[in-house]
Amino acid sequence: MPTSTLTSKGQTTVPKKVREVLDLEEGDKLTWEIRGGKVAVTTDRPAFYRWEGVIKNSSGDVVKEMEEARKRRGRV
């Protein structure tokens, strides 16, 4: 299990394994949710953004293309 140390200023480094699993990059925002005596850390960025550029002949606007695909399938 990844661990990190809290500094005197209340700062810590997100362990590399966690950054990789959450697909974190510099500047990404993290959400800290307190659940009883535990904390859940998530990213505000939807997971499908990591697939940007995978669609061939893409316009580059993944969100718009997802919306159009949902409309074609009648899921809007």
N, CA, C and O atoms as a GROMACS GRO file, in nm:
protein
  304
    1MET      N    1   0.085  -0.118   0.000
    1MET     CA    2   0.000   0.000   0.000
    1MET      C    3   0.090   0.124   0.000
    1MET      O    4   0.180   0.135   0.083
    2PRO      N    5   0.066   0.218  -0.093
    2PRO     CA    6   0.148   0.339  -0.100
    2PRO      C    7   0.130   0.425   0.025
    2PRO      O    8   0.021   0.435   0.080
    3THR      N    9   0.239   0.487   0.069
    3THR     CA   10   0.234   0.578   0.183
    3THR      C   11   0.310   0.706   0.150
    3THR      O   12   0.391   0.709   0.058
    4SER      N   13   0.281   0.812   0.226
    4SER     CA   14   0.355   0.938   0.213
    4SER      C   15   0.362   1.001   0.352
    4SER      O   16   0.291   0.960   0.444
    5THR      N   17   0.447   1.100   0.365
    5THR     CA   18   0.469   1.167   0.493
    5THR      C   19   0.414   1.309   0.489
    5THR      O   20   0.429   1.379   0.389
    6LEU      N   21   0.350   1.351   0.596
    6LEU     CA   22   0.296   1.486   0.607
    6LEU      C   23   0.405   1.580   0.657
    6LEU      O   24   0.472   1.550   0.756
    7THR      N   25   0.422   1.695   0.589
    7THR     CA   26   0.524   1.792   0.631
    7THR      C   27   0.467   1.883   0.740
    7THR      O   28   0.348   1.877   0.772
    8SER      N   29   0.552   1.966   0.797
    8SER     CA   30   0.509   2.060   0.901
    8SER      C   31   0.409   2.162   0.846
    8SER      O   32   0.334   2.223   0.923
    9LYS      N   33   0.406   2.181   0.714
    9LYS     CA   34   0.312   2.274   0.651
    9LYS      C   35   0.183   2.204   0.608
    9LYS      O   36   0.097   2.266   0.544
   10GLY      N   37   0.168   2.077   0.642
   10GLY     CA   38   0.047   2.003   0.608
   10GLY      C   39   0.046   1.954   0.464
   10GLY      O   40  -0.060   1.924   0.410
   11GLN      N   41   0.163   1.947   0.402
   11GLN     CA   42   0.171   1.903   0.262
   11GLN      C   43   0.222   1.759   0.255
   11GLN      O   44   0.288   1.711   0.346
   12THR      N   45   0.190   1.693   0.144
   12THR     CA   46   0.239   1.558   0.120
   12THR      C   47   0.255   1.538  -0.030
   12THR      O   48   0.200   1.614  -0.110
   13THR      N   49   0.328   1.436  -0.068
   13THR     CA   50   0.344   1.399  -0.209
   13THR      C   51   0.253   1.281  -0.237
   13THR      O   52   0.248   1.184  -0.161
   14VAL      N   53   0.180   1.289  -0.348
   14VAL     CA   54   0.095   1.177  -0.388
   14VAL      C   55   0.189   1.069  -0.442
   14VAL      O   56   0.263   1.094  -0.537
   15PRO      N   57   0.185   0.950  -0.384
   15PRO     CA   58   0.275   0.844  -0.430
   15PRO      C   59   0.258   0.813  -0.578
   15PRO      O   60   0.148   0.824  -0.633
   16LYS      N   61   0.368   0.774  -0.642
   16LYS     CA   62   0.369   0.749  -0.786
   16LYS      C   63   0.262   0.648  -0.828
   16LYS      O   64   0.194   0.669  -0.928
   17LYS      N   65   0.247   0.541  -0.753
   17LYS     CA   66   0.148   0.439  -0.786
   17LYS      C   67   0.006   0.498  -0.789
   17LYS      O   68  -0.074   0.465  -0.877
   18VAL      N   69  -0.024   0.585  -0.694
   18VAL     CA   70  -0.155   0.650  -0.689
   18VAL      C   71  -0.172   0.743  -0.808
   18VAL      O   72  -0.278   0.746  -0.870
   19ARG      N   73  -0.067   0.821  -0.841
   19ARG     CA   74  -0.073   0.911  -0.956
   19ARG      C   75  -0.099   0.833  -1.085
   19ARG      O   76  -0.175   0.878  -1.171
   20GLU      N   77  -0.036   0.718  -1.097
   20GLU     CA   78  -0.055   0.636  -1.216
   20GLU      C   79  -0.197   0.580  -1.224
   20GLU      O   80  -0.259   0.583  -1.330
   21VAL      N   81  -0.249   0.528  -1.113
   21VAL     CA   82  -0.383   0.470  -1.112
   21VAL      C   83  -0.489   0.575  -1.143
   21VAL      O   84  -0.584   0.548  -1.217
   22LEU      N   85  -0.474   0.695  -1.086
   22LEU     CA   86  -0.570   0.803  -1.110
   22LEU      C   87  -0.540   0.881  -1.237
   22LEU      O   88  -0.613   0.974  -1.273
   23ASP      N   89  -0.431   0.845  -1.306
   23ASP     CA   90  -0.389   0.913  -1.430
   23ASP      C   91  -0.373   1.063  -1.404
   23ASP      O   92  -0.422   1.146  -1.480
   24LEU      N   93  -0.304   1.097  -1.294
   24LEU     CA   94  -0.287   1.236  -1.255
   24LEU      C   95  -0.173   1.303  -1.330
   24LEU      O   96  -0.071   1.241  -1.359
   25GLU      N   97  -0.192   1.430  -1.359
   25GLU     CA   98  -0.089   1.511  -1.421
   25GLU      C   99  -0.078   1.642  -1.343
   25GLU      O  100  -0.166   1.676  -1.264
   26GLU      N  101   0.031   1.713  -1.365
   26GLU     CA  102   0.053   1.840  -1.297
   26GLU      C  103  -0.065   1.934  -1.322
   26GLU      O  104  -0.110   1.949  -1.436
   27GLY      N  105  -0.115   1.995  -1.216
   27GLY     CA  106  -0.226   2.088  -1.227
   27GLY      C  107  -0.363   2.025  -1.205
   27GLY      O  108  -0.462   2.097  -1.192
   28ASP      N  109  -0.371   1.892  -1.201
   28ASP     CA  110  -0.499   1.826  -1.177
   28ASP      C  111  -0.550   1.858  -1.037
   28ASP      O  112  -0.472   1.873  -0.944
   29LYS      N  113  -0.680   1.869  -1.023
   29LYS     CA  114  -0.744   1.895  -0.894
   29LYS      C  115  -0.782   1.763  -0.829
   29LYS      O  116  -0.825   1.670  -0.897
   30LEU      N  117  -0.765   1.756  -0.698
   30LEU     CA  118  -0.803   1.637  -0.622
   30LEU      C  119  -0.917   1.672  -0.528
   30LEU      O  120  -0.924   1.782  -0.474
   31THR      N  121  -1.007   1.577  -0.510
   31THR     CA  122  -1.118   1.592  -0.416
   31THR      C  123  -1.093   1.498  -0.299
   31THR      O  124  -1.065   1.380  -0.318
   32TRP      N  125  -1.104   1.552  -0.178
   32TRP     CA  126  -1.082   1.473  -0.056
   32TRP      C  127  -1.217   1.458   0.012
   32TRP      O  128  -1.277   1.556   0.055
   33GLU      N  129  -1.265   1.335   0.020
   33GLU     CA  130  -1.396   1.308   0.081
   33GLU      C  131  -1.377   1.228   0.210
   33GLU      O  132  -1.318   1.120   0.209
   34ILE      N  133  -1.427   1.282   0.320
   34ILE     CA  134  -1.416   1.214   0.449
   34ILE      C  135  -1.533   1.117   0.463
   34ILE      O  136  -1.649   1.157   0.452
   35ARG      N  137  -1.500   0.991   0.486
   35ARG     CA  138  -1.601   0.885   0.501
   35ARG      C  139  -1.576   0.815   0.634
   35ARG      O  140  -1.496   0.721   0.642
   36GLY      N  141  -1.643   0.861   0.736
   36GLY     CA  142  -1.619   0.806   0.870
   36GLY      C  143  -1.478   0.839   0.912
   36GLY      O  144  -1.441   0.956   0.919
   37GLY      N  145  -1.398   0.738   0.942
   37GLY     CA  146  -1.259   0.761   0.983
   37GLY      C  147  -1.160   0.747   0.869
   37GLY      O  148  -1.040   0.740   0.894
   38LYS      N  149  -1.209   0.743   0.743
   38LYS     CA  150  -1.122   0.726   0.628
   38LYS      C  151  -1.142   0.841   0.530
   38LYS      O  152  -1.243   0.912   0.536
   39VAL      N  153  -1.047   0.859   0.441
   39VAL     CA  154  -1.055   0.964   0.340
   39VAL      C  155  -1.041   0.901   0.202
   39VAL      O  156  -0.953   0.818   0.179
   40ALA      N  157  -1.129   0.940   0.110
   40ALA     CA  158  -1.121   0.895  -0.030
   40ALA      C  159  -1.071   1.013  -0.112
   40ALA      O  160  -1.124   1.123  -0.103
   41VAL      N  161  -0.968   0.989  -0.193
   41VAL     CA  162  -0.913   1.093  -0.280
   41VAL      C  163  -0.944   1.056  -0.424
   41VAL      O  164  -0.911   0.946  -0.469
   42THR      N  165  -1.008   1.148  -0.496
   42THR     CA  166  -1.041   1.125  -0.636
   42THR      C  167  -1.001   1.247  -0.717
   42THR      O  168  -0.970   1.353  -0.663
   43THR      N  169  -1.003   1.230  -0.848
   43THR     CA  170  -0.975   1.342  -0.936
   43THR      C  171  -1.107   1.398  -0.990
   43THR      O  172  -1.204   1.323  -1.006
   44ASP      N  173  -1.110   1.527  -1.016
   44ASP     CA  174  -1.231   1.590  -1.069
   44ASP      C  175  -1.248   1.563  -1.218
   44ASP      O  176  -1.357   1.582  -1.273
   45ARG      N  177  -1.141   1.517  -1.283
   45ARG     CA  178  -1.145   1.494  -1.427
   45ARG      C  179  -1.211   1.360  -1.456
   45ARG      O  180  -1.169   1.258  -1.401
   46PRO      N  181  -1.315   1.358  -1.541
   46PRO     CA  182  -1.377   1.230  -1.576
   46PRO      C  183  -1.275   1.135  -1.638
   46PRO      O  184  -1.185   1.178  -1.710
   47ALA      N  185  -1.290   1.007  -1.611
   47ALA     CA  186  -1.194   0.908  -1.656
   47ALA      C  187  -1.184   0.898  -1.808
   47ALA      O  188  -1.078   0.861  -1.860
   48PHE      N  189  -1.291   0.931  -1.882
   48PHE     CA  190  -1.285   0.912  -2.026
   48PHE      C  191  -1.190   1.010  -2.094
   48PHE      O  192  -1.155   0.989  -2.210
   49TYR      N  193  -1.148   1.117  -2.026
   49TYR     CA  194  -1.054   1.211  -2.086
   49TYR      C  195  -0.919   1.147  -2.117
   49TYR      O  196  -0.848   1.193  -2.206
   50ARG      N  197  -0.883   1.041  -2.045
   50ARG     CA  198  -0.754   0.977  -2.072
   50ARG      C  199  -0.752   0.913  -2.210
   50ARG      O  200  -0.645   0.882  -2.262
   51TRP      N  201  -0.870   0.891  -2.270
   51TRP     CA  202  -0.878   0.829  -2.402
   51TRP      C  203  -0.877   0.932  -2.514
   51TRP      O  204  -0.895   0.897  -2.631
   52GLU      N  205  -0.858   1.059  -2.480
   52GLU     CA  206  -0.857   1.164  -2.581
   52GLU      C  207  -0.753   1.133  -2.689
   52GLU      O  208  -0.639   1.099  -2.658
   53GLY      N  209  -0.793   1.145  -2.814
   53GLY     CA  210  -0.704   1.119  -2.925
   53GLY      C  211  -0.706   0.976  -2.974
   53GLY      O  212  -0.645   0.945  -3.076
   54VAL      N  213  -0.776   0.886  -2.904
   54VAL     CA  214  -0.781   0.746  -2.942
   54VAL      C  215  -0.875   0.726  -3.061
   54VAL      O  216  -0.852   0.639  -3.146
   55ILE      N  217  -0.981   0.806  -3.067
   55ILE     CA  218  -1.078   0.793  -3.176
   55ILE      C  219  -1.014   0.845  -3.304
   55ILE      O  220  -0.972   0.960  -3.312
   56LYS      N  221  -1.007   0.758  -3.404
   56LYS     CA  222  -0.949   0.798  -3.532
   56LYS      C  223  -1.044   0.893  -3.603
   56LYS      O  224  -1.166   0.882  -3.590
   57ASN      N  225  -0.988   0.985  -3.679
   57ASN     CA  226  -1.065   1.087  -3.749
   57ASN      C  227  -1.146   1.172  -3.652
   57ASN      O  228  -1.256   1.218  -3.683
   58SER      N  229  -1.091   1.191  -3.535
   58SER     CA  230  -1.158   1.269  -3.431
   58SER      C  231  -1.147   1.418  -3.460
   58SER      O  232  -1.049   1.465  -3.517
   59SER      N  233  -1.250   1.490  -3.419
   59SER     CA  234  -1.247   1.636  -3.432
   59SER      C  235  -1.160   1.698  -3.324
   59SER      O  236  -1.122   1.814  -3.332
   60GLY      N  237  -1.127   1.618  -3.222
   60GLY     CA  238  -1.048   1.668  -3.110
   60GLY      C  239  -1.134   1.706  -2.990
   60GLY      O  240  -1.082   1.725  -2.881
   61ASP      N  241  -1.265   1.716  -3.010
   61ASP     CA  242  -1.358   1.750  -2.902
   61ASP      C  243  -1.426   1.621  -2.855
   61ASP      O  244  -1.534   1.586  -2.903
   62VAL      N  245  -1.363   1.553  -2.761
   62VAL     CA  246  -1.411   1.423  -2.714
   62VAL      C  247  -1.549   1.434  -2.653
   62VAL      O  248  -1.634   1.348  -2.676
   63VAL      N  249  -1.574   1.538  -2.576
   63VAL     CA  250  -1.703   1.555  -2.509
   63VAL      C  251  -1.815   1.566  -2.612
   63VAL      O  252  -1.919   1.502  -2.600
   64LYS      N  253  -1.792   1.648  -2.714
   64LYS     CA  254  -1.894   1.667  -2.819
   64LYS      C  255  -1.918   1.535  -2.892
   64LYS      O  256  -2.033   1.500  -2.920
   65GLU      N  257  -1.812   1.462  -2.923
   65GLU     CA  258  -1.827   1.334  -2.994
   65GLU      C  259  -1.902   1.232  -2.909
   65GLU      O  260  -1.981   1.154  -2.962
   66MET      N  261  -1.880   1.231  -2.778
   66MET     CA  262  -1.952   1.140  -2.689
   66MET      C  263  -2.101   1.176  -2.689
   66MET      O  264  -2.185   1.086  -2.694
   67GLU      N  265  -2.133   1.305  -2.682
   67GLU     CA  266  -2.272   1.348  -2.684
   67GLU      C  267  -2.340   1.307  -2.814
   67GLU      O  268  -2.453   1.259  -2.813
   68GLU      N  269  -2.271   1.326  -2.927
   68GLU     CA  270  -2.327   1.289  -3.056
   68GLU      C  271  -2.349   1.138  -3.066
   68GLU      O  272  -2.451   1.094  -3.118
   69ALA      N  273  -2.255   1.060  -3.015
   69ALA     CA  274  -2.269   0.914  -3.016
   69ALA      C  275  -2.389   0.870  -2.932
   69ALA      O  276  -2.462   0.779  -2.972
   70ARG      N  277  -2.410   0.934  -2.818
   70ARG     CA  278  -2.524   0.900  -2.733
   70ARG      C  279  -2.656   0.934  -2.803
   70ARG      O  280  -2.753   0.858  -2.794
   71LYS      N  281  -2.660   1.047  -2.873
   71LYS     CA  282  -2.781   1.087  -2.946
   71LYS      C  283  -2.812   0.985  -3.055
   71LYS      O  284  -2.928   0.948  -3.075
   72ARG      N  285  -2.708   0.939  -3.127
   72ARG     CA  286  -2.728   0.840  -3.234
   72ARG      C  287  -2.783   0.709  -3.178
   72ARG      O  288  -2.857   0.639  -3.246
   73ARG      N  289  -2.747   0.678  -3.055
   73ARG     CA  290  -2.794   0.554  -2.994
   73ARG      C  291  -2.922   0.574  -2.914
   73ARG      O  292  -2.974   0.479  -2.855
   74GLY      N  293  -2.974   0.697  -2.910
   74GLY     CA  294  -3.098   0.726  -2.840
   74GLY      C  295  -3.085   0.725  -2.689
   74GLY      O  296  -3.179   0.690  -2.618
   75ARG      N  297  -2.969   0.764  -2.638
   75ARG     CA  298  -2.946   0.761  -2.492
   75ARG      C  299  -2.940   0.900  -2.430
   75ARG      O  300  -2.882   0.916  -2.322
   76VAL      N  301  -2.997   0.998  -2.494
   76VAL     CA  302  -2.992   1.133  -2.437
   76VAL      C  303  -3.118   1.167  -2.366
   76VAL      O  304  -3.132   1.276  -2.312
   0.00000   0.00000   0.00000
